[in-house]
Amino acid sequence: KPLILTEGGADRSTSVLNGLRVLSANPPKNVLIHDVARPCVRPDTIDRVITALKTHQAAAPALPVTDALWRGGNDLVIGTQDRRDLFRAQTPQGFHFKVILAAHQSHIGAAADDVEVARNAGIAVAIVPGDEDNIKITTPGDFVRAERILRKTMDIRTGNGFDVHAFETGDKVVLCGVEIPHTAALKGHSDADVAMHALTDAIYGGLGQGDIGQWFPPSDPQWQGAASSVFLAHATEIALKSGFVITHVDVTIICELPKIGPHAGVMKARLAEILAIDVTRVSVKATTSEGLGFTGRREGIAAMATATLVKA
């Protein structure tokens, strides 16, 4: 979706109002207002706020105060504060758009957050459970804690795949789903798309889900002559169902002939289509073995691939 930008104001309330006014040209039903200083917010916190907006005009995450509270003066404790019914406010704070826009337009002066603006306008605000890791970066030490939290939540996987197919009599090869005229074909149980096989195995590897042979055994006649796009689409589906997003793939085809360069762009587009990712996240390149080995003797083609997956 397009990113809409507007200038901030002298204080939080003015900045938020500027943003709301820009959105009013095409007003949404609901709006979430979030502190940029809270980079560790989790999707489930956001989901709780959105769910609460189905039955409330406003909702915000918060955590009950559990520490003892003191009042102090001159570096001395001068009293205590009852912590019952006290909460630590967090963001994102969610509102019905028209309600919070009207509240900000009528608000005078500064406000600690948008809940204060809403309450001053007589709007009831529902409290949903917050998250201890949804910290607000205020002091230098908070950067260290935020880095620790983000490192803990990041799940990045890398998988590698390698495949080889020999030449046989034929007049074309299939590489990355693209038919290329050639003086021979590739021998295999399916369409023998060696590059797509390597990439499929790379994705399975990143997920710890075995290889093509386990999912589509060559002993099974139903896969005789099958398009390898079926295999790659299956690996992609497994990744999505496991909660992973394929963020980048890199395929290297090793052969003397056919020449890969003239077809690389179409190959990238076909892989991107199957993977449902942008073509800029797909790399297809080729190299030779400088006349060495079976590829150098033009007895077949090899391919290797790397896939990067990130937990969504």
N, C-alpha and C positions, 0 to 999 in steps of 0.2 A: 504494500500500500504506500502511497506517496507520503513523504515526510513534510509536514507543514511547519514552517519556521516563523517566529515572530520575535520582536525585541522584548527583552525583559524590562522591568521597571526598577524603581528605587528600592522597593521592598518586595517581599514574597507575594503579598496580596495583589499588588499592582501587576507583577509578572504573571500571576495566574489569571487575573482578569484579562490581560492582553491576549493570553492564549485562548481563553474562552470566547472572546470576541471574534477571533479569527475563525474558530470552529462554528460560530453561529451562522456563518454563510451557508453551511450544510450541516445543521445540528444533528449530532448523534442522540440516541436515546439516553445512554449513560456515558459518563466520563470518569476516568481514573486519574488522580493527580498524585504524582510520585516525586519524592525527594531524589534528586540526582545524586545526592551524597549517600544513598542506600543502594550500592551495586550488588548486594548479595540476596536480594529478594528472590524467593522461590516461586515457581508457578502455582503451587498449592495455596500459598498465601493470596495470590492474585485471584485464584478461583474462588476462594471463600468470600472475598469481597464482592465479586460479580454475582455469586449465588445469593448473597444477602440482599442485593439490589432488586431481586425479584419480589421481595416482600417489604422492603424499606426504601425510603427516599435517599437515604445516606447510610454508609457503612464504612468502618475503618478497622484495621487490625491493631491490637494492643496486647500487652502482657501485664498481668497483675504485678504490683510492686510486692516483692518478697523480702527485701532488706529492711532493717530498722531505719527509721527516718529521724534525723535530728534537726533542730534549729540551732544555728550557731551565731556567735558574735565575738569579735576580738579573739579569734582562735579558740574559743571555749564553747562547750555545749551549753546552751541556755534553755533547752527544752526538747521535748520529743513530739513527733507528729504521728497520729494514728494512721496506719497505712490501709486500713479497711476501705474498700471501694476505690482505691487509687490504682491507676493503670499507667503504663508507659506507652505513649502513643507511637505508632509506626505509620508507614505508608506502603502501598498506595491507598489513598482515601477515595472512596467511590461515591458518586452522586448521580441522581437523575439530572441530566444536563440543564434543563430549563430552570430547575430549582436552585442549583448552585450558581448559575449565571445571574439570576435575579438577586440572590443573596450577596454576591460580590458587588453587583452594581449599586446596591443600597448600603453596603458596609462603609463605615467611616473609620479611618485610622488603620494602624497595623494590626496583625493577628499572628498568633503563634503558628497556626496551621489552618487548614480549610474547615476542619471540624469546628473550630471556634467561630469562623465566619457563618457556618451553617446554623450553629446553635443560637447565635445572636439574631438570626432571622427566624427563630422558632422551629427549626427543622430537627426532628428526632434523629439521632445517629446510632445505628446498631453497632455493637462491638463484636468483632469476630476474632478468633485466636490469632495472635501474632507468632513470630518466630524469633528465637534468641539469636539466630545468625543474621537476622535482617538489621544489621547494625547501621548506625549513622556515622559516617566518617567525620570526626570533629577535631581530633588531635592526631599528631604524627603516629602515635602508637596504634591508632585505629587502622592505618594502612597495613601494618604487619598482621593484625588480626584478620582483616578482609582478605589479604593474600592467602592466609592459611585456610580460610573458609572456602574460597574459590578453588584453590588447589584440591581440596577435599571433594568438592562436588563435581569437578571436571572428570569425565571418563572418556578418554580418547583411545581408540584402538587402531592398530595398523595390521593389515593382513597382506601376505605375499602369495602369489600364485605363479606356477610355471607349467608349461605344457609343450608337447612336441607332437607333430604329425608328419608322417612320411608322404612323399608324393606317389601318386599312381596315375594311370592313364586318365586323361580328361582335358578339358579346355578352359577351366576357370577354377579359382579358389575363392572361398568366402572368408573374409577377415573383418572382424568388428561389425559383422552383419552386412557387409558390402561385397557384392560379387565383382571380382576382378578378372578379366580375361588373362589366361596364362596357358603355357604349353603343357601343363599338367594340373591335376586336381589333388586335393589332400585326402588321404585315406583315413576313414574314421567311422564309428558306429552312427554318429549323428551327421551333421553337415561339416564336421571336422574344422570348425572355426577355432583355430588354435588360440587366437588372441582373446576371443570372448571366453574361452574355457579358462585361460589363465586369470582373467579378471574375475570370473565367477568364483574360482577357488580362492582368490585373494579376499573377497568379501566373506565367504564362508569361514576362511581362516581368521579374519578379524573378529568374527562372532564366536569362534570356537565351535563351529557347526560342521566340521568334517570337510568333505570335498564333493565334487560332482559325482564321482563314482558311487558314493554312499547314497546320494539322493536320486540319481538317475543311472542305475547300474547298466553297463553295456550288455549284460546278459538278458535284459528285458527287451523283448522285440518291439514294444510300443515306442521306443526312442530311436528305432532305426530310421536314419535320415532326418531326424527332428532338427528344427531350427534351434541354434544355440541361444537365441534370444529368449526361449522358454526357460532355459537354465538361469540366465542372468536375471530375468524378471523374478524368478523364484527366490534367488539369493537376495535381491532387493526387497522383496516382500518380507522375508525373514528378518532382515535388518530393521525394517519399519515396525514390525510387530514386536521386536525386541526393544524398541524404544531408541533406535539409533538412526542418525542421519548420515548418509554418505556425503562427505564434504569434498572429497577429491579422489580421483583415480588417475593412475599413470600406467600406460601400457607401452611396452617396448617389443617390437616385432623383429626377429633376427632371421635374416635371409639374404641371399644374393639377388634373387628375383622372385616375384615381380617387384618393381619399384613401388614403394609405399607412399612417398611424398605426394604424388599427384592425387591420391585418394584420402589423405589423412584428414582433411577437413570434413568430408562426408562421413568418415568413420567416427570422428568425434561427435558429430551431430547425432548419429544413430545411437551411440552409447549414451549420450546425454538424454535422449528421448526415452530409452528403456530405464535408465536410472532415475529419471525425473529430477535431474539437476541441471544447472546452467552449463552451457557448453564450455564456459571459461574454467570450469572445474574438472575438465576432462583433458588429458594429455595423451596423444598417440604419436609415437615416434618410431623410427626404425634404425637398425644398424646391421652391419654384416659381421661375419666372423673372420674377415680377411682371408678367405679361402681355406680356412682350417675347419676340420671336423665335418660332420654330416651336412651342416648347413652350407659350409664352404664348398662341399662337393655337389651341392644342389640336389641333395637327396630328400630334403624336407624343410619345414619351417618350425622354428621355436618361438615362444613368446613368454615374456614374464610381465607381471603386473603387481602394482601396489595399490591398496585401497585404504583410505583413511575414513574412519567412522567416529562420530561424536555422539555421546548420549544426549538425547534431546531434553 
